């Protein structure tokens, strides 16, 4: 056995070596992919920056063409010279929108472009004014045109300055991105070389290890197989014992919840049976007028039956029940429970607000039992809000800490701390016609599903029930 354990240690070291090498290779490959992706992304950014600078030059060129066309028109009195001006306006708008889209992720550039746009609009306005004044004065150059020429030159200088600012900023970005591109390229080369070195090291390690351990491994493998078989048998025995222990604890947990109920039922039903037998015997022995006595006997029998029914309900709400598990969407279960309470919702004119999460997984539950649990909570909320203006019922589902959470919240009258502490106790109720077992049954259903249920409430602020279930 000691030799087998030594072989196990040797094999463990070998496997650790190979596994470590594989992990290093995997990390290197992932790093290569990441670096390559960064390199591609950075190259695109550099290309985009160059394109922005080029577009800015084109925009300035279009404005210059517009000026040239206007100047030619004023000098030569030929309207064909206005074609560059007309075309430049459309081209400038197109180029400007393109640059604005290319720099949409740069807030400072967007601000500069907005300022540039205003200046361009002013420049084109002055150019159009030159044309209008020139045409109104029978194609004669007057002093107004000279004044506007001065204003136009000032605006054109402003256009050049603003375009230069944007280009300088883009040039700075281009320089930074070129440097980062170079760093990414160097990093990619380093990763590739490291990957090759690791691969060569793994090959050398594997060859040396295989040569050294080949003879001893065969014997060690045979002993390991025997040891594994023995270990598997022990693990199987432990697993079986553990499963039995879990089942016993689960059964005892559910049995403990109904132990008090069964004790009360036993202690109450025995004298209750004696009372019923005595009443039946008294009925048979009565010979006189029965008007008053029949009423009393009927009252005794009715209340005896009511007590017996309450005991039965208590037992049913606390006993362990067989569950039929199905994989189902928790959102679907909530909608089906709501459908059963649709009439009450319509009558009470309550606004329903659903906040269902679409990325949580399904749950494995007994559909009908879980719907009963949710329906009990929904009906309690509807009855609590009945007659209140602006009543709302929120239904929310979400995944949290690898479990499915359901929140049912209302803006009803709420409860004080004492009521919240007793909310799941049998026969505790604030309703005149309630039996106080609905939420006890709800809690039992959730616990049978190995889930959790809690409640929080404040007076005049509403009540929230939180149900937590395991994912399927």
Secondary structure, DSSP 8 states (H G I E B T S, - for coil): -HHHHHHHHHHHHHHHHHHHHHHHHHHHHHHHHHHHHHHHHHHHHHHHHHHHHHHHHHHHHHHHHHHHHHHHHHHH--GGGGHHHHHHHHHHHHHHHHHHHHTTT-HHHHHHHHHHHHHHHHHHHHHHHHHHHHHHTTS---HHHHHHHHHHHHHHHHHHHHHHHHHHHHHHHHHHHHHHHHHHHHHHHHHHHHHHHHHHHHHHHHHHHHHHHHHHHHHHHHHHHHHHHHHHHHHHHHHHHHHHHHHHHHHHHHHHHHHHHHHHHHHHHHHHHHHHHHHHHHHHH--S--HHHHHHHHHHHHHHHHHHHHHHHHHHHHS-----EEEE-HHHHHHHHHHHTHHHHHHHT-EEEEE--SSS--EEEEHHHHHHHHHHHHHHHHHHHTT-TT-EEEEEEEEETTEEEEEEEE-SS---HHHHHTTTSTT--SSTT--S-HHHHHHHHHHHTT-EEEEEEETTTEEEEEEEEEB-
